[in-house]
């Protein structure tokens, strides 16, 4: 019974944090995309494309996290839309997107930039923040998917299968 209470409280908190950091990441990537489009001052097309992919990943995360919070609030006792399987699909795709986005930005920046010593990247501080918040999102999604996997195993042992509910 205690685990159900933790899930009811933790689900909106975890997805809310994903939305919060997704908005920060959306703001950074949208601003960078706007600057690249306006001034055409991206270093390479790789830089432009990686920032745009991060924009996509943050938009995806915000939209689907908000949808899952609303679905969970609407039917807290569970439906197919709030099942372990639906969460695994959403979080699995989101995890892949953030892994790709964070790794791509990290590779582009060589693991991070010292803005005092480099003069190659025009928006050094913003790109460092983009990398940092991409990894924060990746950590949040990794935590969420691990919890859902654990709940899925519990659900399967209970006899509910993958269509079992998180609570």
C-alpha positions as CSV (number, residue, x, y, z in Angstrom):
1,X,0.0,0.0,0.0
2,X,2.8,2.4,0.8
3,X,4.3,2.0,-2.7
4,X,1.0,3.1,-4.2
5,X,1.1,6.3,-2.2
6,X,4.7,6.9,-3.3
7,X,3.7,6.4,-7.0
8,X,0.7,8.7,-6.7
9,X,2.9,11.4,-5.3
10,X,6.1,10.7,-7.2
11,X,4.6,10.3,-10.7
12,X,3.5,14.0,-11.1
13,X,6.6,15.2,-9.3
14,X,9.0,13.3,-11.6
15,X,7.1,14.2,-14.8
16,X,6.8,17.8,-13.5
17,X,10.6,18.0,-13.1
18,X,10.9,16.6,-16.6
19,X,8.6,19.4,-17.8
20,X,10.5,22.0,-15.8
21,X,13.9,21.1,-17.1
22,X,12.4,20.5,-20.6
23,X,11.2,24.1,-20.6
24,X,14.7,25.3,-19.7
25,X,16.1,23.2,-22.4
26,X,13.4,24.3,-24.9
27,X,14.3,27.9,-24.1
28,X,18.0,27.5,-24.6
29,X,17.6,25.4,-27.8
30,X,14.9,27.7,-29.3
31,X,17.0,30.8,-28.5
32,X,20.1,29.2,-30.1
33,X,18.1,28.1,-33.1
34,X,16.7,31.6,-33.5
35,X,20.2,33.1,-33.3
36,X,21.6,30.7,-35.8
37,X,18.8,31.4,-38.2
38,X,19.0,35.1,-37.8
39,X,22.8,35.6,-37.9
40,X,23.9,32.4,-39.7
41,X,26.7,32.2,-37.2
42,X,26.7,28.5,-36.3
43,X,30.1,27.0,-36.6
44,X,29.0,24.0,-38.6
45,X,25.7,22.5,-39.8
46,X,26.3,19.8,-37.2
47,X,26.1,22.4,-34.4
48,X,22.9,23.7,-35.9
49,X,21.3,20.3,-36.3
50,X,22.3,19.1,-32.8
51,X,20.7,22.2,-31.3
52,X,17.6,21.6,-33.4
53,X,17.4,18.0,-32.3
54,X,17.6,19.1,-28.7
55,X,14.7,21.5,-29.4
56,X,12.7,18.5,-30.7
57,X,13.6,16.3,-27.7
58,X,12.6,19.1,-25.2
59,X,9.3,19.7,-27.1
60,X,8.5,16.0,-27.1
61,X,9.3,15.7,-23.4
62,X,7.1,18.6,-22.4
63,X,4.2,17.6,-24.5
64,X,4.1,13.9,-23.6
65,X,5.0,14.4,-19.9
66,X,2.1,16.9,-19.6
67,X,-0.2,14.4,-21.4
68,X,0.8,11.6,-19.0
69,X,0.3,13.9,-16.0
70,X,-3.2,14.7,-17.2
71,X,-4.1,11.1,-18.0
72,X,-2.7,9.9,-14.6
73,X,-4.8,12.6,-12.8
74,X,-7.9,11.8,-14.8
75,X,-7.8,8.0,-14.1
76,X,-5.5,7.4,-11.1
77,X,-6.8,3.8,-10.7
78,X,-5.5,3.1,-14.2
79,X,-6.4,2.6,-17.8
80,X,-4.5,1.3,-20.8
81,X,-3.3,4.8,-21.4
82,X,-1.6,5.0,-17.9
83,X,-0.4,1.4,-17.9
84,X,3.2,0.2,-17.3
85,X,3.4,-0.6,-21.1
86,X,2.4,2.9,-22.2
87,X,4.9,4.5,-19.8
88,X,7.6,2.2,-21.0
89,X,7.0,3.1,-24.6
90,X,6.9,6.9,-23.8
91,X,9.9,6.8,-21.5
92,X,11.9,4.4,-23.8
93,X,11.5,6.8,-26.7
94,X,12.2,9.8,-24.6
95,X,15.3,8.1,-23.1
96,X,16.6,7.4,-26.6
97,X,16.0,11.0,-27.6
98,X,17.8,12.4,-24.6
99,X,20.7,10.0,-24.9
100,X,21.2,11.0,-28.5
101,X,20.8,14.8,-27.7
102,X,23.0,14.9,-24.7
103,X,25.7,12.7,-26.3
104,X,25.6,14.7,-29.5
105,X,26.0,18.0,-27.8
106,X,28.7,16.7,-25.5
107,X,30.6,15.3,-28.5
108,X,30.2,18.6,-30.4
109,X,31.6,20.6,-27.4
110,X,34.3,18.0,-26.6
111,X,32.9,17.4,-23.2
112,X,32.4,21.0,-22.3
113,X,33.9,24.4,-23.1
114,X,36.0,26.8,-21.1
115,X,34.5,30.0,-22.3
116,X,37.5,32.1,-21.1
117,X,39.9,30.3,-23.4
118,X,38.0,29.4,-26.5
119,X,36.9,31.6,-29.4
120,X,35.4,29.0,-31.8
121,X,31.9,28.8,-30.4
122,X,29.9,32.1,-30.6
123,X,27.4,31.2,-27.8
124,X,29.7,29.3,-25.4
125,X,27.8,29.8,-22.1
126,X,24.5,28.9,-23.7
127,X,25.9,25.7,-25.3
128,X,27.4,24.7,-22.0
129,X,24.0,25.1,-20.3
130,X,22.4,23.2,-23.2
131,X,24.7,20.3,-22.5
132,X,24.2,20.4,-18.8
133,X,20.4,20.5,-18.9
134,X,20.4,17.7,-21.5
135,X,22.2,15.5,-19.1
136,X,19.8,16.5,-16.3
137,X,16.9,15.5,-18.5
138,X,18.6,12.2,-19.3
139,X,19.1,11.5,-15.6
140,X,15.4,12.2,-14.8
141,X,14.2,10.0,-17.7
142,X,16.6,7.2,-16.6
143,X,15.3,7.4,-13.0
144,X,11.6,7.3,-14.3
145,X,12.2,4.4,-16.6
146,X,13.9,2.4,-13.9
147,X,11.0,3.0,-11.5
148,X,8.5,1.9,-14.2
149,X,10.5,-1.2,-15.0
150,X,10.5,-2.1,-11.3
151,X,6.7,-1.5,-11.1
152,X,6.3,-3.6,-14.3
153,X,8.2,-6.5,-12.7
154,X,6.0,-6.1,-9.6
155,X,2.9,-6.0,-11.8
156,X,3.9,-9.1,-13.7
157,X,4.6,-11.0,-10.5
158,X,1.2,-10.0,-9.3
159,X,-0.3,-11.5,-12.4
160,X,-1.3,-8.2,-14.1
161,X,1.2,-8.5,-16.9
162,X,2.6,-5.4,-18.7
163,X,-0.9,-3.9,-18.9
164,X,-0.8,-3.6,-15.1
165,X,-1.1,-0.1,-13.6
166,X,1.6,1.9,-11.9
167,X,-0.6,2.1,-8.7
